[in-house]
Amino acid sequence: MSINKVLVVDDSPMDLANIRNIVSDAGYSVLTATTGIEAIQMAKSEKPDLIFMDIVMEGADGYDACREISKNGGIHSIPIVFVSSKNQKADRVWAELQGGKAFITKPFTPEQILDQITALN
């Protein structure tokens, strides 16, 4: 799998901008969304190669969006990396059960974001 297009989903403007800039500066095309519903719609229409997804968002949260994306035949294989301030073991286990491929805890470093792209590329 070759990663070219990355979808970043976060309702925090600062975190959204930080991840977008890290990924963009590394040469990848970046799409953004601020809700789980928007993430599902963009995944269906844009078919990104990777998604960085916050968990806590209004309406459909990151877990909901991940479940929906993971069960949709056209986009189910898009890897989702959760990026969240939730840092309990239960959060990590639940994220994996929802279909997440990895979990990064906020605050994050640019290296953590880029390492996930490399690992999933």
KEVEX-90000 format. One line per 2 residues: number of its first residue (from 1); their letters; for each residue x, y, z of N, C-alpha, C, CB. Coordinates in steps of 0.2 Angstrom, whole numbers, plus 2048, in hexadecimal, padded with zeros to 3 digits. Each point is the difference from the previous one (the first is absolute). Last residue first. Glycine has a CB too. Layout:
REM KEVEX-90000
NUM> a> X/Y/Z/X/Y/Z/X/Y/Z/X/Y/Z  ... $
This chain:
REM KEVEX-90000
121> nl> 80E/80B/81C/801/802/7F9/803/7F9/7FC/802/80C/803  7F9/7F8/815/7FA/7FE/7FD/801/801/7F8/7F9/803/80A $
119> at> 818/804/806/7FE/7F9/802/7FB/7FD/7FB/803/803/80C  803/814/7F2/806/7FB/7FD/7FE/7F9/802/808/809/802 $
117> iq> 7EA/808/806/7FF/800/7F9/805/7FB/7FD/7FD/80C/800  804/7F8/817/7FB/7FC/7FE/7FF/7FF/7F9/7FA/804/80A $
115> dl> 817/80A/7FE/801/7F9/801/7FA/7FB/7FE/809/803/809  7F5/815/7F8/803/7FD/7FA/802/7F9/800/805/80C/7FF $
113> iq> 7F1/7FE/814/7FB/801/7FA/804/7FD/7FA/7FA/80A/805  813/7F8/80E/7FB/7FB/801/7FB/800/7FA/801/801/80D $
111> ep> 810/810/7F4/802/7F9/7FE/7FB/7FA/801/80B/805/804  7F0/812/802/800/7FF/7F9/803/7F9/7FE/801/80C/7FE $
109> tf> 7F4/7F6/81A/806/803/7FD/7FF/7FF/7F8/808/7FE/80A  7E4/804/80B/804/7FC/7FB/806/804/7FD/7F6/7F9/7FE $
107> pk> 7F8/807/81A/803/804/7FA/805/7FB/7FC/7FF/80B/806  7F0/7E9/7FC/801/807/800/803/802/807/7F7/802/7F8 $
105> ti> 80A/7E5/7FB/7FD/804/806/803/807/7FF/800/7F6/808  7FB/7F5/7E6/805/805/803/7FD/804/805/805/800/7F5 $
103> fa> 7F7/7E7/7FE/7FD/805/804/806/804/802/7F7/7F8/805  800/7F5/7E7/805/802/804/7FD/806/804/80A/7FD/7F8 $
101> kg> 7E9/7F6/7F9/807/7FC/7FF/805/802/805/7FD/800/7F4  7E6/7FF/80D/806/804/800/807/7FC/7FF/7FA/809/807 $
99> gq> 7EE/7EF/7FC/803/800/7F9/806/804/7FF/7F6/7FE/7FC  7FC/7FD/818/7FC/804/7FB/803/800/7F9/7FC/807/80A $
97> le> 80F/7EF/809/7FA/7FC/7FF/7FC/804/7FB/800/7FB/80B  813/810/7FC/802/7FA/7FC/7FA/7FC/7FE/80B/800/806 $
95> aw> 7F2/812/809/801/802/7FA/802/7FB/7FB/804/80A/805  7F9/7F0/811/7F9/802/7FD/802/803/7F9/7FA/802/80B $
93> vr> 818/7FA/803/7FD/7F9/7FE/7FA/802/7FC/805/7FA/80A  806/819/7FF/804/7FD/7FA/7FD/7F9/7FE/80A/805/805 $
91> da> 7EC/806/80D/7FF/804/7FA/803/7FD/7FA/7FF/80A/808  805/7EC/80E/7F9/7FF/7FD/7FE/803/7FA/7FC/7FE/80B $
89> kq> 818/807/801/801/7FA/7FD/7F9/7FE/7FC/809/7FC/808  7FB/81E/7FD/7FF/7FA/804/801/7FA/7FB/7F8/806/808 $
87> nk> 808/812/7F3/806/7FD/800/800/7FA/805/805/80A/7FE  7EF/80C/7F2/7FE/7FA/804/806/7FB/801/7F3/801/7FC $
85> ss> 80D/812/7F6/802/802/807/7FE/7FA/805/800/80C/7FD  804/7F0/7E7/7FB/803/805/804/801/807/7F7/7F9/7FB $
83> vf> 809/7FD/7EA/804/805/804/7FC/803/805/807/802/7F5  7F9/7E6/7FA/7FC/805/804/805/804/804/7F8/7F8/802 $
81> vi> 808/7FB/7E5/804/801/806/7FC/805/805/80B/7FE/7F9  7EE/7F1/7F1/7FF/806/804/804/800/806/7F4/7FF/7FC $
79> pi> 80B/7F6/7E9/802/800/807/7FF/806/803/809/7F9/7FD  7E9/7FB/7EF/804/806/801/802/800/807/7FA/807/7F8 $
77> sh> 7F8/7E9/7FD/807/7FE/800/804/807/802/7FF/7F6/7F8  7E9/80A/804/802/7FC/806/807/7FF/801/7F5/7FA/7FF $
75> ig> 7FD/811/7EF/805/803/804/802/7FD/806/7FB/80A/7FC  7F4/7EE/7F4/804/804/7FC/806/803/803/7F6/802/7F9 $
73> gn> 7F9/7F1/813/804/7FC/7FB/805/804/7FC/7F6/7F8/7FF  801/80D/81A/7FE/802/7F9/805/7FD/7FB/7FB/80B/805 $
71> ks> 807/7F3/814/7FB/7FB/7FD/7FE/802/7F9/7FC/7FE/80C  814/80F/800/802/7FA/800/7FB/7FB/7FD/807/802/80A $
69> ie> 7F3/815/7FA/805/7FF/7FA/803/7F9/800/803/80C/802  7EF/7F9/810/7FC/801/7F9/805/7FF/7FA/7F8/808/806 $
67> rc> 811/7F7/810/7FC/7FA/7FF/7FC/801/7F9/7FE/7FF/80D  80F/813/7FA/804/7FB/7FE/7FC/7F9/7FF/809/805/807 $
65> ad> 7EC/80F/801/802/801/7F9/804/7FA/7FE/800/80C/801  7F9/7F4/815/7FA/7FF/7FC/803/800/7F8/7F8/805/809 $
63> yg> 818/801/808/7FE/7F8/800/7FB/7FF/7FB/803/7FF/80C  802/817/7F7/805/7FD/7FC/7FF/7F8/800/808/809/803 $
61> da> 7E3/806/802/806/801/802/805/7FB/7FC/7FC/802/80C  7EB/80B/7F0/804/7FA/7FF/807/801/802/7F8/7FC/7F7 $
59> ge> 7FD/817/813/7FC/7FB/7FB/803/7F9/800/7FC/80A/7F9  815/808/80E/7F9/801/800/7FC/7FB/7FC/802/80C/802 $
57> mv> 816/7ED/808/7FE/805/7FB/7F8/801/801/80A/7FE/7F8  80D/7F3/810/7FB/804/803/7FE/806/7FC/804/7FD/80B $
55> id> 80D/7F4/7ED/7FB/7FC/803/7FA/804/802/808/7F8/804  80B/80C/7E7/7FF/801/807/7FA/7FC/803/804/80C/7FE $
53> mf> 80C/7EE/7EC/7F9/802/803/801/801/807/7FB/7F9/7F7  812/804/7F0/802/801/807/7FA/803/803/80C/803/7FD $
51> il> 7F8/7ED/7EC/7FC/805/804/803/801/807/7F6/7FD/7F9  811/7FA/7EB/801/7FF/807/7FC/806/804/80C/7FB/7FE $
49> dp> 7F3/802/7EA/804/7FA/801/801/7FF/808/806/802/7F5  7E4/80A/7FF/807/802/802/803/7F9/801/7FD/80B/805 $
47> ke> 7EC/7FC/7EF/804/7FA/801/808/801/802/7F8/7FB/7F8  7F3/814/803/807/802/7FF/805/7FA/800/7FE/80B/804 $
45> sk> 7E9/7F4/801/801/804/7FA/807/801/7FE/7F6/806/803  804/7ED/811/7FD/7FD/7FA/801/804/7FA/7F7/7FD/808 $
43> am> 812/80C/80C/803/7F9/7FE/7FD/7FD/7FA/803/7FE/80C  7F4/816/7FD/806/801/7FC/804/7F9/7FE/801/80B/806 $
41> qi> 7EB/7F4/808/7FE/803/7F9/807/801/7FC/7F5/805/804  80D/7F5/812/7FD/7FA/7FC/7FF/802/7F9/7FB/7FB/80B $
39> ae> 80C/816/804/806/7FB/7FF/7FD/7FA/7FB/806/803/80B  7EB/80D/7FE/804/803/7FA/805/7FB/7FE/7FE/80C/804 $
37> ig> 7F6/7EE/80F/7FC/800/7FA/804/802/7FA/7F5/801/807  815/801/80E/800/7FA/7FE/7FC/7FF/7FA/801/7FC/80B $
35> tt> 80A/81C/7F9/7FB/7FB/803/801/7F9/7FD/7F8/80A/802  815/808/7F6/800/802/807/7FB/7FC/804/803/80B/7FD $
33> at> 80F/7F4/7EC/7F9/7FF/802/800/802/808/7FD/7F7/7F7  815/80A/7F1/7FE/800/807/7F9/800/801/80A/807/802 $
31> lv> 80D/7F2/7EC/7F9/802/801/7FE/801/807/7FD/7FA/7F5  81B/805/7FC/7FD/7FF/806/7F8/803/7FF/80B/801/806 $
29> sy> 80E/7F4/7ED/7FA/804/7FF/7FB/7FF/806/801/7FF/7F3  81B/7FF/80F/7F9/7FC/7FE/7FB/805/7FF/804/7F7/807 $
27> ga> 813/80E/800/7FF/7FF/7F8/7FA/7FC/7FF/80C/800/7FF  7FE/809/816/803/7FA/7FE/7FF/7FE/7F9/7FF/7FC/80C $
25> ds> 7F6/816/7FE/807/802/800/804/7FA/7FE/7FF/809/808  7EA/7F4/7FC/801/804/7FA/807/801/7FF/7F5/805/802 $
23> vi> 805/7F1/812/7FF/7FB/7FA/802/804/7FA/7F7/7F9/807  80A/814/80D/805/7FA/800/7FF/7FC/7FA/800/800/80C $
21> nr> 7EF/810/7F7/807/803/7FE/805/7FB/800/7FD/80B/805  7EE/7EE/802/800/802/7F9/806/803/7FE/7F4/803/801 $
19> in> 809/7F9/816/801/7FA/7FC/800/801/7F8/7FB/7FA/809  802/819/805/806/7FD/802/801/7F9/7FB/800/805/80C $
17> al> 7EB/806/7F4/805/804/7FC/807/7FD/801/7F9/80A/801  7F5/7ED/80B/7FF/7FF/7F9/805/803/7FC/7F4/7FF/802 $
15> dm> 80C/805/815/803/7F9/7FF/7FF/7FF/7F8/7FD/7FC/80C  7FA/818/7FB/807/800/801/803/7F9/7FF/7FF/809/808 $
13> ps> 7E9/7FB/7F7/804/803/7FA/807/800/801/7F7/808/7FF  7F8/7E6/80A/804/805/803/804/803/7FA/801/7FA/80B $
11> dd> 7F1/7F3/7F2/7FC/806/801/803/806/803/7F7/7F9/801  811/7F2/7EE/801/803/807/7FB/806/800/80C/7FB/802 $
9> vv> 800/7F3/7EB/7F9/801/803/801/802/807/7FA/7F8/7F8  813/804/7EE/801/802/808/7FA/802/802/80C/803/7FF $
7> lv> 7FE/7EE/7EB/7FA/804/803/802/801/807/7F8/7FB/7F8  818/800/7F1/7FF/7FF/807/7FA/804/802/80C/7FD/802 $
5> kn> 802/7F9/7E7/7FB/804/802/7FE/7FE/807/7FC/802/7F5  815/7F2/801/801/807/7FD/7FB/805/803/804/7FA/7F5 $
3> is> 808/7EB/80E/7FC/806/803/801/806/7FD/800/7FA/80B  801/7EB/7EE/804/806/800/7FB/806/802/807/7FC/7F6 $
1> m> 7FB/7E7/80C/7FC/806/800/804/806/800/7F7/7FA/806 $
